[in-house]
Amino acid sequence: MPHNNLGAAALSTTAMQSGITAMREQTNYAGKRLGLRPRYLVVPPELEWTSMVVTKSAGVPGSPNNDINPMLGYVTR
């Protein structure tokens, strides 16, 4: 059962949530969920500032209604 890179979305809270969900839903060869939780976010230098906004902002970046950012502190950058 291959676990390839399934996404190529621009870095954002929504893209991270989709990636985390895909990771959490990975199964082993018996079909049992592995329950993996990402710990680190590794980005190239050109995405360093974007990654700080996505992982350290209290509110969802760009949200007009002050929604909380569920990615706040979720991973270590």
Buried (B, 14 or more C-beta within 10 A) or exposed (E): EEEEEEEEEEBBBEBBEBBBEBBEEEEEEEEEEEEEEEEEBEBEEEBEEBBEBBBEBEEBEEEEEEEEBEBBEBBEE
